[in-house]
Amino acid sequence: MTSPASGRRADRTRTSHFPRFALLLAAVMAMAGCSTIKGWFGGDDEKKKASEPAELTEFTATASVSRLWSAKAGKGERRIAARQGPAIADGRVYAAAVEGGVRAFDLQSGAVAWHYASELPLSGGPGAGDGLVAVGSLEGDVIALDAASGAEKWKAKVGNEVIAAPAIGQGMVVVHSNDGRVTAFDAATGEQRWFWTHEQPTLTVRGIASVTLGPGYVFVGNDDGTVTALSLADGRPLWDAQVAAPDGRTELDRMADVDGGPILDGAVLYATSYKGKTVAIEGPSGRVLWSSDSGGPGRVGVGSDRLAVSDRNGVVWGLDKTTGGGMWQQGALARRNLTSATVQGNYAVVGDYDGYLHWLRLEDGALAARIRAGGETLRSTPEVSPDGVLVVQDVEGELSAYRVQ
């Protein structure tokens, strides 16, 4: 049995240890220095800052950008992540909005040529070519309009939402719906000619690639990291090429979506993947000519001798067009949720989450110009006309057109 006196002695012994412990803790902290204190009390702030969009820094502009016009396409996509952008054909800009129908604008002045009113939530496209404008909806509608007047030519239906621009050419309108199905319609009548389906992975990035047409071919970017060539005549698969392998321990790791339409330049097809890979493919055969470890979720910007691609971390890469070798990288726009890169003259152009457009020199990736296009988020790839006019659409349906000197 313990006496009260011995208990009091034990309490005094335990209590006497606290000053010693506090002194020891202070000594350890002093020896470790300020970095330890910063690590204990300032780590969350540092982590937060590291995950935030890079702040824009001042630079000396080497290119002169002029705004030609701005216009409204209607109420845009806002948060549905459709990356809805304009189409340019035959001296006109065609734009759709989730609320507001389809409008045609003069490329040089922005004057409205016609307006097709619709109550449908138009999200896919438009696509334009061969005298037609085609657009899809969140409800699976496909509408074809006369490019000259905006008059409705025909309507059709697919089984899932359409958020990619239909492709028009060679007597067909080809639609890639969000379930991975490709459907071809007769351009004159809207009659369904064929369809092809591709199994979707369990987890994918929000979005789907517009198909790309070649002579007798339909090139399709798939969410499993492949590109497939189909026969335009009947939808028969001709070949598959791997852009990026969907490997990894988790479904998130395995995401390898090819969500930007493949770009056909001559006989060579360029495609890039969310997994961070870019490839050049021989169009007729499907043979991979080269593969690069730099890539992103959108599409490739193609210049005369090099490519530009923005990755999912906001780094823009310049790649040699012939070999895929890295020429430069620009990290000043990190984590700014960049659009796909496009090429305007001697510059690569990307938009960001805060409504800014950035021009980078194709030669070395240096920042050359910056302008804010209305102030709302830019998700769609800027489009460039054959005579060098760049047009971009923000998530609120605002269009802006620019020239660069």
Disulfide bonds with the S-S distance in Angstrom:
none
